[in-house]
Amino acid sequence: MSDIKRDSFTEKIIGCAMRVHSALGPGLLESAYQTCLYYELVKSGLNVEKQKPMPLVYDGVHLDIGYRIDLLVEDNGREVVIELKAVKAFTDIHFAQIITYLKLSGVDTGLLINFNVKSLSQGIKRFVN
């Protein structure tokens, strides 16, 4: 996938997130942002799965131990894992979580989005596996 396609795809997702943040602002629960972002992404014509189960494969066995991707967005064969937060600031564990989800899912692009910021541009980090 070219960087231009990846960027335009993630920029479309980020635009949806910015609409949600502009309407709601910071201070709500992560679940509220997830529901509204899901709605915006679907409204924009993207295929979205909410709370997609993420099995862990250990020793060749698929183990369902409760990992879930907040949102998995697909468009024309391209996929992006979205991990949402409503926290004071990102920590190393948030970065490790999305990197692990990319590894487990086989998806190469992820967005970590923190809605608990004054300006959403300060709360977005893009990951490429």
ROMAR-462921 format. One line per field, with one value per residue: residue number from 1; z, y, x of N, C-alpha, C in turn. Coordinates in Angstrom, 3 decimals, m for minus. Each point is the difference from the previous one (the first is absolute). Layout:
# ROMAR-462921
seq c(NUM|...);
n.pz c(Z|...);
n.py c(Y|...);
n.px c(X|...);
ca.pz c(Z|...);
ca.py c(Y|...);
ca.px c(X|...);
c.pz c(Z|...);
c.py c(Y|...);
c.px c(X|...);
***
This chain:
# ROMAR-462921
seq c(1|2|3|4|5|6|7|8|9|10|11|12|13|14|15|16|17|18|19|20|21|22|23|24|25|26|27|28|29|30|31|32|33|34|35|36|37|38|39|40|41|42|43|44|45|46|47|48|49|50|51|52|53|54|55|56|57|58|59|60|61|62|63|64|65|66|67|68|69|70|71|72|73|74|75|76|77|78|79|80|81|82|83|84|85|86|87|88|89|90|91|92|93|94|95|96|97|98|99|100|101|102|103|104|105|106|107|108|109|110|111|112|113|114|115|116|117|118|119|120|121|122|123|124|125|126|127|128|129);
n.pz c(0.000|m0.833|0.355|m1.259|m0.409|0.716|m0.406|m1.239|0.161|0.628|m0.969|m0.765|0.605|m0.099|m1.219|m0.030|0.484|m0.873|m0.864|0.452|m0.018|m1.168|m0.217|0.488|m0.526|0.863|0.753|m1.110|0.182|m0.041|0.663|0.513|0.085|0.502|0.674|0.351|0.247|0.560|0.538|0.318|0.375|0.545|0.556|0.187|0.161|1.171|m0.183|1.066|0.750|0.909|0.901|m1.027|0.221|0.856|m0.606|1.016|m0.883|0.776|m0.409|m0.998|1.197|m0.553|0.790|0.325|0.268|m0.898|m0.780|m0.129|m1.321|0.432|m1.059|m0.922|m0.734|m0.984|m1.018|m0.976|0.946|0.335|1.041|0.998|0.959|0.680|0.820|0.721|0.428|1.282|m0.162|1.107|m0.190|m1.189|0.227|0.421|0.976|m0.260|m0.111|1.081|0.505|m0.611|0.383|1.162|m0.006|m0.457|0.894|0.978|m0.479|m0.145|0.635|m1.050|0.138|0.953|0.600|0.831|0.466|0.579|0.409|1.020|m1.099|0.157|m0.676|m0.795|m0.713|1.277|m0.338|m1.114|0.001|m1.108|m0.182|m0.470|m0.148);
n.py c(m1.168|0.955|0.838|0.399|m1.249|m0.432|1.076|m0.145|m1.272|0.125|0.869|m0.883|m0.962|0.684|0.274|m1.270|m0.334|0.865|m0.515|m1.212|0.268|0.567|m1.052|m0.883|0.341|0.355|m1.057|m0.663|m1.049|m0.872|m0.675|1.212|0.221|m1.220|0.147|1.221|m0.425|m1.091|0.768|0.864|m1.044|m0.583|1.160|m0.064|m1.143|0.010|m1.153|m0.161|m0.606|m0.069|0.181|0.025|m1.242|m0.046|m1.194|m0.617|m0.108|m1.075|m0.361|0.823|0.433|0.209|0.977|m0.096|1.008|0.467|m0.158|1.303|0.088|1.234|0.372|m0.798|0.860|m0.282|0.191|m0.638|m0.911|1.257|m0.218|0.526|m0.293|0.254|0.533|0.064|1.213|0.133|0.302|0.282|m1.099|m0.196|m1.304|m0.520|m0.278|1.240|0.430|m0.685|0.467|1.156|0.052|m0.479|0.868|0.848|m0.415|m0.049|1.163|0.300|0.982|0.757|0.530|0.850|0.389|0.691|0.084|1.116|m0.205|m0.302|0.743|1.167|m0.345|m0.610|0.985|0.378|m0.613|0.169|m1.306|0.070|m1.271|m0.363|m1.189);
n.px c(0.852|m0.321|0.973|m0.169|m0.223|1.039|0.661|m0.480|0.236|1.170|0.243|m0.621|0.678|1.132|m0.438|m0.370|1.180|0.477|m0.877|0.337|1.298|m0.202|m0.773|0.863|1.187|0.954|0.307|m0.297|m0.764|0.989|m0.935|m0.180|1.300|0.121|m1.112|0.377|1.239|m0.490|m0.928|0.957|0.726|m1.046|m0.351|1.324|m0.655|0.613|0.630|m0.775|0.911|m0.956|0.968|0.836|m0.436|1.002|m0.098|0.520|0.983|m0.105|1.182|m0.397|m0.337|m1.210|0.410|m1.271|0.838|m0.840|1.080|m0.220|m0.058|0.238|0.711|m0.490|0.706|m0.865|0.828|m0.622|m0.165|m0.102|0.781|m0.699|0.865|m1.118|0.886|m1.106|0.286|m0.262|1.286|0.652|0.728|0.541|0.071|1.123|m0.860|m0.432|1.260|0.349|m1.136|0.123|1.256|m0.418|m1.014|0.906|0.864|m0.920|m0.408|1.288|m0.629|0.310|m1.209|0.368|m1.108|0.765|m1.243|0.451|m1.247|0.779|m0.041|0.604|1.098|m0.863|0.523|m0.147|m1.117|0.710|0.199|0.730|m0.330|1.176|m0.549);
ca.pz c(0.000|m0.061|1.118|m0.350|0.264|1.437|0.605|m0.309|0.726|1.411|0.121|m0.011|1.336|0.921|m0.207|0.739|1.425|0.308|0.068|1.282|1.067|m0.083|0.504|1.388|0.867|0.917|1.284|0.022|0.039|m1.267|m0.705|m0.716|m1.199|m0.892|m0.650|m0.933|m1.099|m0.814|m0.789|m1.001|m0.990|m0.830|m0.774|m1.070|m1.001|0.312|0.691|1.348|1.017|1.349|1.004|m0.726|0.810|m0.431|0.690|0.159|m0.455|0.800|m0.261|m1.051|0.480|0.087|1.331|0.130|1.387|0.236|m0.702|m1.016|m0.690|0.122|m1.333|m1.151|m1.148|m1.260|m1.217|m1.194|0.358|0.969|1.349|1.040|1.370|0.775|1.451|0.557|1.407|0.585|1.113|0.148|m0.965|m0.406|0.710|m0.760|m0.100|m1.120|m1.228|m0.073|m0.305|m1.424|m0.742|0.160|m0.808|m1.403|m0.180|0.096|m1.056|m1.326|m0.638|0.029|0.399|1.164|0.544|1.414|0.090|1.338|m0.094|1.192|m0.257|m0.449|m1.463|m0.348|m0.698|1.023|0.538|m1.045|m0.352|m1.069|0.086|m1.180|0.392);
ca.py c(1.168|1.202|0.932|0.961|m0.652|m0.193|1.296|0.481|m0.865|0.366|1.381|m0.080|m0.466|1.099|1.007|m0.459|0.157|1.432|0.404|m0.476|0.795|1.362|m0.016|m0.456|0.510|m0.979|m0.217|m1.104|m1.345|m0.554|m0.668|1.010|0.372|m1.154|m0.107|1.121|m0.155|m1.091|0.595|0.898|m0.791|m0.686|1.056|0.427|m1.063|m0.995|m1.220|0.098|m0.982|0.543|m0.998|m1.221|m0.920|m0.183|m1.176|m0.154|m1.315|m0.465|m1.395|m0.473|m0.060|1.293|0.185|1.200|0.419|1.268|1.164|0.527|1.235|0.949|0.118|m0.437|0.687|m0.587|0.661|m0.492|m0.914|0.614|m0.057|0.807|m0.273|1.228|m0.181|1.261|0.280|1.248|0.055|1.255|m0.026|m1.326|m0.589|m1.068|m1.166|0.244|m0.255|m1.449|m0.639|0.073|m0.750|m1.410|m0.257|m0.053|m1.260|m1.127|0.059|0.001|1.277|0.760|1.399|0.212|1.345|0.121|1.286|0.400|1.056|0.844|1.081|1.231|m0.059|m1.411|m0.205|m0.363|m1.309|m1.025|m0.551|m1.000|m1.087|m0.847|m1.222);
ca.px c(m0.852|0.828|m0.186|m1.046|m1.282|m0.113|m0.251|m1.345|m0.922|0.017|m0.487|m1.469|m0.361|0.303|m1.042|m1.185|0.299|m0.027|m1.409|m0.516|0.605|m0.557|m1.376|m0.109|1.055|0.593|m0.642|m0.961|0.564|0.492|m1.097|m0.786|0.762|0.018|m1.307|m0.164|0.956|m0.537|m1.076|0.595|0.739|m1.002|m0.654|0.914|0.085|1.031|m0.411|0.551|m0.367|0.171|0.351|0.354|0.801|1.377|0.523|1.439|0.440|1.127|0.339|m0.884|m1.383|m0.672|m0.560|m0.822|0.191|m0.667|0.531|m0.906|0.383|m1.108|m0.594|0.789|m0.590|0.454|m0.451|0.699|1.078|0.914|m0.541|0.632|m0.406|m0.155|m0.081|m0.480|0.263|m0.483|0.943|0.729|1.106|0.443|1.131|0.653|m0.881|m0.918|0.769|0.218|m1.274|m0.343|1.024|m0.353|m1.185|0.421|0.726|m0.931|m1.013|0.610|m0.303|1.253|m0.160|m0.847|m0.158|m0.284|m0.688|m0.397|m1.002|0.018|0.954|m0.655|0.025|0.181|1.279|0.981|m0.343|0.014|1.308|m0.112|0.985|0.124|0.699);
c.pz c(0.000|1.190|m0.292|0.278|1.493|0.665|m0.295|0.748|1.478|0.204|m0.022|1.383|1.014|m0.143|0.738|1.500|0.408|0.065|1.338|1.132|m0.007|0.589|1.497|0.950|0.877|1.213|0.078|0.114|m1.393|m0.809|m0.778|m1.294|m1.006|m0.771|m1.041|m1.173|m0.925|m0.943|m1.120|m1.100|m0.948|m0.903|m1.163|m1.032|0.262|0.670|1.349|0.851|1.354|0.966|m0.629|0.881|m0.620|0.741|0.075|m0.461|0.776|m0.255|m1.000|0.390|0.091|1.355|0.034|1.456|0.230|m0.649|m1.088|m0.580|0.099|m1.318|m1.038|m1.227|m1.268|m1.152|m1.157|0.345|0.977|1.371|0.935|1.339|0.721|1.462|0.600|1.483|0.387|1.302|0.034|m1.034|m0.373|0.897|m0.878|m0.160|m1.119|m1.325|m0.178|m0.399|m1.497|m0.858|0.075|m0.837|m1.483|m0.288|m0.019|m1.166|m1.400|m0.787|0.128|0.488|1.184|0.387|1.469|0.185|1.431|m0.107|1.189|m0.113|m0.494|m1.522|m0.415|m0.724|0.978|0.511|m1.018|m0.267|m1.002|0.139|m1.313|0.393|m1.079);
c.py c(1.233|0.898|0.978|m0.607|m0.174|1.322|0.498|m0.821|0.379|1.434|0.047|m0.417|1.121|1.113|m0.364|0.187|1.473|0.528|m0.407|0.877|1.428|0.062|m0.292|0.634|m1.095|m0.236|m1.113|m1.336|m0.450|m0.614|0.984|0.398|m1.151|m0.119|1.096|m0.096|m1.126|0.541|0.883|m0.774|m0.723|1.015|0.459|m1.100|m1.058|m1.216|m0.023|m1.154|0.603|m1.150|m1.365|m0.899|m0.218|m1.205|0.042|m1.402|m0.350|m1.482|m0.625|m0.066|1.413|0.090|1.301|0.425|1.424|1.223|0.414|1.286|0.940|0.135|m0.513|0.556|m0.582|0.794|m0.487|m0.848|0.569|m0.027|0.899|m0.414|1.337|m0.377|1.355|0.099|1.297|0.172|1.348|0.096|m1.444|m0.448|m1.095|m1.221|0.176|m0.282|m1.502|m0.720|0.054|m0.738|m1.494|m0.346|m0.052|m1.327|m1.188|m0.043|m0.129|1.266|0.879|1.436|0.100|1.462|m0.120|1.396|0.232|1.192|0.959|1.073|1.213|0.030|m1.427|m0.253|m0.368|m1.419|m1.112|m0.440|m1.121|m1.011|m0.771|m1.182|m0.405);
c.px c(0.900|m0.299|m1.120|m1.372|m0.215|m0.345|m1.411|m1.047|m0.031|m0.474|m1.528|m0.509|0.206|m1.029|m1.277|0.207|m0.060|m1.439|m0.619|0.537|m0.545|m1.404|m0.072|1.009|0.580|m0.891|m1.019|0.723|0.416|m1.137|m0.870|0.703|0.010|m1.312|m0.185|0.965|m0.440|m1.075|0.568|0.717|m0.952|m0.696|0.874|0.243|1.053|m0.624|0.706|m0.502|0.324|0.261|0.297|0.871|1.384|0.572|1.525|0.349|1.256|0.192|m0.981|m1.468|m0.551|m0.699|m0.796|0.056|m0.499|0.606|m0.971|0.580|m1.198|m0.746|0.989|m0.702|0.605|m0.582|0.861|1.223|1.015|m0.661|0.805|m0.603|m0.085|m0.162|m0.334|0.317|m0.703|0.785|0.712|1.125|0.298|1.152|0.595|m0.900|m1.024|0.695|0.211|m1.280|m0.300|1.032|m0.291|m1.226|0.328|0.687|m0.956|m0.989|0.590|m0.304|1.233|m0.126|m0.951|m0.042|m0.350|m0.569|m0.464|m0.947|0.028|1.098|m0.774|m0.115|0.312|1.316|1.113|m0.215|m0.006|1.433|m0.228|1.127|m0.026|0.875|0.976);
***
